[in-house]
C-alpha cells in the first residue's frame, strides 16, 4: 500500500504531538481534524476518548479501536539543588533515560531538561557499577535551586515527555517514540478515509475509536465500551518484533516486522470474529502472522471483550521493534497491510452474522 502525501503529513504531525496518558487532548485534536471529513459525527467523552461515527442511527454497532496515549514521566520531587526526580506514567523504561533530552510540560510552557548520569570515568568498574533505577535517575533543567525550578513553572505533577520526532528509515520503516500506539490511531483513521473515498455503504454503525489511558490500565477503553455498547470490536495495537537480539522466542513468540499483521489467539478473542479476519486475509492475499496470549492480551481488546456482558472482539497487532523506547520501529508494508485487513474485514461484517458459540 502506497501512502498518500496527506496521510504521511498527518502521521508526522500526529506522532510529533505529545499525547501522554491523561493529557492526550492535543494529539486528539490532530486526530479528530483529520478524520472529520470521513465520518458523519465526532464525539469526545469526559476523559478525552474521541470517536468518529459513520451511520450513527444504526442499531448494530461495530468499533475499530486504537489507543492515543504515550508513556511519560511525572515530576515527583524537586531537590533543594534544583534537580528533579520522577515517577512513571505508564511503562516508561528507566534504563534508556540517562542522557536523554526531555520536554517538561510546565505551567508556563515547555521547558527543556536532560536526564543526567555520572560520567564513565567516575563510575566503579566492579559489581557496584550503578544501573538506572527510579531512585537514581534525575532531570537537570539548568536550575540551581528548588525556587528557581518553580519560578520556571515546574511543579510536582508536571508531565515529562521525550521530544524525539518521526522519520523514515531506509524507506522501509517508520521510526518515532509513541508509535505505541498512535500508529494504531493512524491506521484506523486511514480505514475511515478509504471507506469514505471508496463510497462504501456499511450495513451498521461504525465507531472509529481512539481511546485514552491504555498505558495505565485500559481505562479509556473500559469507559468508552460502556458508552458505545458495541456489538463487535476490532482492536489494533502493537506487538513485539521478536527477531531482534535478546528476545526469547519461546517466551514471546515468533513475530517479525515485514511479515504482516499479527492475528492474536487468547481467551478474550472471539472465534467468529478472528476467523472472519483470517479468512479475509487469505481471500485478499494479505500476509499475516499468528500469536498467542495466555489469560489476557494486555490490550484494549480485553476491556471491550469483558464489557457489557461480553462483546465479541478481536485483535490485529502490528509488529514493532524496541517498544517503549524513543526509537520504536514499524515496517511501512505492515502498516499498509493492517489498514487493508481491517478495511476488508469490515466489508464482510453483517448485522445478521451468528456470534454465539454453538
C-alpha positions as CSV (number, residue, x, y, z in Angstrom):
1,X,0.0,0.0,0.0
2,X,1.4,3.3,-1.1
3,X,0.7,6.2,1.4
4,X,-0.6,9.5,0.1
5,X,1.3,12.6,1.0
6,X,-1.6,13.9,3.1
7,X,-1.5,10.7,5.1
8,X,2.2,10.9,5.8
9,X,1.8,14.6,6.7
10,X,-1.0,13.7,9.2
11,X,1.1,10.8,10.6
12,X,4.1,13.1,11.2
13,X,2.1,15.8,12.9
14,X,0.2,13.3,15.0
15,X,3.3,11.5,16.2
16,X,5.2,14.6,16.9
17,X,2.4,16.0,19.1
18,X,2.9,15.0,22.7
19,X,0.0,12.9,24.0
20,X,0.9,11.4,27.4
21,X,-1.5,9.4,29.4
22,X,-4.1,11.6,31.0
23,X,-3.1,14.6,28.8
24,X,-4.0,13.2,25.3
25,X,-6.1,16.2,24.2
26,X,-3.5,17.9,21.9
27,X,-3.0,14.7,20.0
28,X,-6.7,14.0,19.9
29,X,-7.3,17.4,18.3
30,X,-4.9,16.5,15.4
31,X,-6.6,13.1,15.0
32,X,-10.1,14.5,15.0
33,X,-9.3,17.2,12.5
34,X,-8.0,14.5,10.1
35,X,-11.0,12.1,10.3
36,X,-13.7,14.8,10.3
37,X,-14.3,14.7,6.5
38,X,-14.6,10.9,6.6
39,X,-17.3,10.5,9.3
40,X,-20.8,11.7,10.0
41,X,-20.3,12.7,13.6
42,X,-17.5,13.1,16.1
43,X,-17.9,12.6,19.9
44,X,-15.5,13.0,22.8
45,X,-16.1,11.6,26.3
46,X,-15.3,13.2,29.7
47,X,-11.7,11.8,29.8
48,X,-10.8,12.5,26.2
49,X,-11.5,9.4,24.2
50,X,-12.5,10.5,20.7
51,X,-14.6,8.6,18.2
52,X,-15.9,9.3,14.7
53,X,-19.2,7.7,13.8
54,X,-20.4,6.5,10.4
55,X,-24.1,5.8,10.3
56,X,-24.8,7.0,13.8
57,X,-28.5,6.0,13.6
58,X,-27.8,2.3,13.0
59,X,-28.7,-0.1,15.9
60,X,-25.9,-2.6,15.1
61,X,-22.6,-1.1,16.1
62,X,-19.0,-2.1,15.2
63,X,-16.0,-0.5,16.8
64,X,-12.5,-0.3,15.3
65,X,-10.2,0.9,18.1
66,X,-6.6,2.1,18.9
67,X,-5.2,4.0,21.9
68,X,-3.9,7.5,21.8
69,X,-1.7,7.8,24.8
70,X,2.1,7.6,25.1
71,X,4.3,6.7,28.1
72,X,5.8,9.6,30.0
73,X,7.0,10.7,33.4
74,X,5.7,12.9,36.3
75,X,7.7,15.4,38.3
76,X,7.6,13.7,41.7
77,X,10.2,15.5,43.8
78,X,12.4,18.6,43.4
79,X,15.6,18.8,45.5
80,X,16.9,21.9,47.2
81,X,19.6,22.0,44.5
82,X,17.0,22.1,41.7
83,X,17.2,18.5,40.4
84,X,14.0,16.7,39.5
85,X,13.2,13.1,40.4
86,X,10.4,11.3,38.6
87,X,7.8,8.6,38.7
88,X,6.4,6.7,35.7
89,X,3.2,7.5,33.9
90,X,2.7,4.2,32.1
91,X,5.5,1.7,31.3
92,X,8.4,4.2,31.0
93,X,11.8,2.5,30.9
94,X,14.4,3.9,33.3
95,X,17.3,2.1,31.5
96,X,17.0,4.4,28.4
97,X,16.7,7.6,30.4
98,X,20.3,8.6,31.1
99,X,21.5,11.4,28.7
100,X,18.0,11.7,27.1
101,X,16.6,15.2,26.4
102,X,13.1,15.8,27.8
103,X,10.3,18.3,27.5
104,X,8.9,19.3,30.8
105,X,5.3,20.5,30.4
106,X,5.3,23.3,32.9
107,X,2.7,25.8,33.8
108,X,4.5,28.5,31.7
109,X,5.0,26.2,28.7
110,X,7.6,23.7,27.6
111,X,11.0,23.6,29.4
112,X,13.9,21.6,28.2
113,X,15.8,19.3,30.6
114,X,18.1,16.3,30.5
115,X,18.3,13.1,32.3
116,X,21.8,13.4,33.9
117,X,24.1,10.5,34.6
118,X,27.6,10.3,36.2
119,X,30.5,10.1,33.6
120,X,32.0,6.8,32.9
121,X,35.3,8.0,34.4
122,X,33.7,8.4,37.8
123,X,31.8,5.1,38.0
124,X,33.1,1.9,39.5
125,X,34.0,-0.9,37.1
126,X,33.1,-3.6,39.6
127,X,29.8,-5.1,40.7
128,X,28.9,-1.8,42.3
129,X,28.5,-0.1,38.9
130,X,25.3,1.9,39.1
131,X,22.4,0.9,36.9
132,X,19.5,3.3,36.1
133,X,16.6,2.9,38.6
134,X,13.7,5.1,39.5
135,X,15.6,6.0,42.7
136,X,18.7,7.4,40.9
137,X,17.6,8.9,37.6
138,X,17.1,12.6,37.7
139,X,16.4,15.5,35.4
140,X,18.6,18.6,35.3
141,X,16.8,21.7,33.8
142,X,19.7,24.1,34.4
143,X,18.4,25.4,37.7
144,X,20.4,25.7,40.9
145,X,17.5,25.7,43.5
146,X,14.0,24.4,44.0
147,X,12.8,28.0,44.0
148,X,14.3,28.6,40.5
149,X,12.7,25.4,39.2
150,X,9.3,26.6,40.4
151,X,9.9,30.0,39.0
152,X,10.3,28.3,35.6
153,X,6.8,26.9,36.1
154,X,7.8,23.4,37.0
155,X,6.0,21.8,39.9
156,X,5.2,18.3,41.3
157,X,2.7,16.7,38.9
158,X,4.0,18.3,35.7
159,X,4.3,15.9,32.8
160,X,7.6,15.0,31.1
161,X,7.8,13.6,27.6
162,X,10.6,12.9,25.1
163,X,10.9,15.2,22.1
164,X,12.1,12.5,19.6
165,X,10.3,13.0,16.3
166,X,9.1,11.0,13.3
167,X,11.4,9.9,10.5
168,X,11.6,7.1,7.9
169,X,14.5,4.7,7.9
170,X,15.8,3.2,4.7
171,X,12.4,3.8,3.1
172,X,11.3,0.7,4.9
173,X,10.4,1.7,8.5
174,X,8.6,4.4,10.3
175,X,10.5,5.4,13.4
176,X,9.4,7.5,16.3
177,X,8.6,7.5,20.0
178,X,4.9,6.8,20.7
179,X,4.3,4.5,17.7
180,X,2.8,2.5,20.6
181,X,0.1,3.2,19.7
182,X,-0.6,6.4,17.8
183,X,0.3,4.3,14.7
184,X,-2.9,2.5,15.6
185,X,-4.8,5.8,15.5
186,X,-3.3,6.5,12.1
187,X,-4.3,3.1,10.8
188,X,-8.0,3.3,11.9
189,X,-8.1,6.9,10.5
190,X,-6.9,5.6,7.2
191,X,-9.6,2.9,7.2
192,X,-12.2,5.7,7.7
193,X,-10.6,7.6,4.8
194,X,-10.7,4.6,2.5
195,X,-14.4,3.8,3.3
196,X,-15.3,7.4,2.5
197,X,-13.3,7.7,-0.7
198,X,-14.4,4.4,-2.0
199,X,-18.0,5.2,-1.1
200,X,-18.6,2.0,0.8
201,X,-22.0,1.7,2.3
202,X,-21.9,-0.2,5.6
203,X,-25.0,-2.0,7.0
204,X,-24.1,-1.0,10.5
205,X,-22.8,1.9,12.6
206,X,-19.0,2.2,12.6
207,X,-17.3,3.8,15.5
208,X,-13.7,4.7,14.8
209,X,-12.4,5.0,18.4
210,X,-9.2,6.5,19.7
211,X,-9.1,5.7,23.4
212,X,-7.1,7.3,26.2
213,X,-5.3,5.8,29.3
214,X,-4.4,2.4,27.8
215,X,-0.9,2.6,29.2
216,X,-2.1,2.7,32.8
217,X,-4.8,0.0,32.7
218,X,-7.0,0.1,29.6
219,X,-9.2,2.7,31.4
220,X,-10.3,4.7,28.3
221,X,-11.5,1.6,26.5
222,X,-13.3,0.4,29.6
223,X,-15.2,3.6,29.8
224,X,-16.0,4.0,26.1
225,X,-17.1,0.4,25.7
226,X,-19.9,1.1,28.2
227,X,-20.8,4.3,26.4
228,X,-20.9,2.9,22.9
229,X,-22.2,-0.6,23.8
230,X,-20.9,-2.1,20.5
231,X,-21.9,-5.5,19.1
232,X,-18.4,-6.2,17.7
233,X,-15.0,-4.6,18.4
234,X,-11.8,-5.0,16.3
235,X,-8.8,-3.6,18.2
236,X,-5.4,-2.8,16.8
237,X,-2.3,-2.3,18.8
238,X,1.4,-3.1,18.5
239,X,3.2,-6.3,19.5
240,X,6.9,-7.2,19.8
241,X,9.1,-8.0,16.8
242,X,10.9,-10.9,18.4
243,X,13.6,-11.2,15.7
244,X,15.9,-8.6,17.3
245,X,18.6,-9.7,19.8
246,X,18.0,-10.6,23.4
247,X,14.3,-11.6,23.0
248,X,13.4,-15.2,23.8
249,X,11.0,-16.5,21.1
250,X,10.0,-19.5,23.3
251,X,8.5,-16.9,25.7
252,X,7.5,-14.0,23.4
253,X,6.5,-15.9,20.2
254,X,7.8,-15.5,16.7
255,X,6.7,-12.3,15.0
256,X,8.7,-10.1,12.7
257,X,8.4,-6.7,11.1
258,X,7.6,-7.1,7.4
259,X,5.9,-10.4,7.7
260,X,2.4,-8.9,8.0
261,X,-0.3,-8.1,10.7
262,X,-0.4,-10.4,13.7
263,X,-3.7,-12.1,14.5
264,X,-4.0,-13.0,18.1
265,X,-5.4,-16.1,19.9
266,X,-6.4,-15.5,23.5
267,X,-9.4,-16.2,25.8
268,X,-10.8,-12.7,25.2
269,X,-10.6,-13.2,21.4
270,X,-13.9,-14.2,19.8
271,X,-13.5,-17.2,17.5
272,X,-16.0,-16.0,14.9
273,X,-14.5,-12.5,14.5
274,X,-11.0,-13.9,14.4
275,X,-11.9,-16.4,11.8
276,X,-13.6,-13.8,9.7
277,X,-10.3,-11.8,9.8
278,X,-8.2,-14.8,8.9
279,X,-10.5,-15.8,6.0
280,X,-10.4,-12.2,4.8
281,X,-6.6,-12.2,4.9
282,X,-6.4,-15.4,2.9
283,X,-9.0,-14.3,0.3
284,X,-7.4,-10.9,-0.2
285,X,-3.9,-12.4,-0.1
286,X,-2.8,-10.2,2.8
287,X,0.2,-11.8,4.7
288,X,-0.5,-12.4,8.3
289,X,1.2,-13.9,11.4
290,X,-0.2,-15.6,14.5
291,X,0.4,-15.1,18.1
292,X,-1.0,-16.4,21.4
293,X,-1.5,-14.8,24.8
294,X,-2.3,-16.6,27.9
295,X,-5.0,-15.2,30.2
296,X,-5.1,-11.7,28.7
297,X,-3.8,-9.8,25.7
298,X,-2.8,-6.8,27.7
299,X,-4.5,-4.6,25.2
300,X,-7.8,-2.7,24.9
301,X,-9.3,-5.9,23.4
302,X,-9.7,-7.2,26.9
303,X,-11.6,-4.2,28.1
304,X,-14.1,-4.4,25.1
305,X,-14.4,-8.2,25.3
306,X,-15.3,-8.1,29.0
307,X,-17.7,-5.1,28.8
308,X,-21.5,-5.1,28.6
309,X,-21.9,-8.8,29.4
310,X,-19.3,-9.7,26.7
311,X,-18.6,-8.1,23.3
312,X,-17.2,-10.3,20.5
313,X,-13.8,-8.8,20.0
314,X,-10.6,-9.5,18.0
315,X,-7.1,-8.1,18.0
316,X,-5.0,-7.3,14.9
317,X,-1.5,-6.2,16.0
318,X,1.4,-4.5,14.2
319,X,4.9,-5.9,14.8
320,X,7.1,-3.3,16.4
321,X,10.8,-3.1,17.3
322,X,12.1,-1.5,20.5
323,X,8.8,-1.0,22.3
324,X,8.7,1.8,25.0
325,X,11.9,3.4,23.7
326,X,12.2,6.6,21.7
327,X,13.2,4.7,18.5
328,X,10.1,2.4,18.1
329,X,10.1,1.0,14.5
330,X,7.4,-0.5,12.3
331,X,7.5,-1.7,8.7
332,X,5.6,0.6,6.3
333,X,4.5,-2.6,4.5
334,X,2.9,-4.0,7.7
335,X,1.1,-0.7,8.4
336,X,-0.4,-0.8,4.9
337,X,-1.5,-4.4,5.4
338,X,-3.1,-3.8,8.8
339,X,-5.1,-1.0,7.2
340,X,-6.1,-3.2,4.3
341,X,-7.0,-6.1,6.6
342,X,-9.3,-4.0,8.9
343,X,-10.9,-2.4,5.9
344,X,-11.6,-5.6,4.0
345,X,-12.8,-7.3,7.2
346,X,-15.4,-4.6,7.8
347,X,-16.8,-5.1,4.4
348,X,-17.6,-8.7,5.4
349,X,-19.4,-8.0,8.6
350,X,-23.2,-8.3,8.6
351,X,-25.6,-7.5,11.4
352,X,-27.2,-10.9,10.9
353,X,-24.0,-12.9,11.4
354,X,-24.1,-15.6,14.1
355,X,-21.9,-14.6,17.0
356,X,-23.0,-17.0,19.7
357,X,-20.9,-20.2,20.2
358,X,-22.7,-23.5,19.5
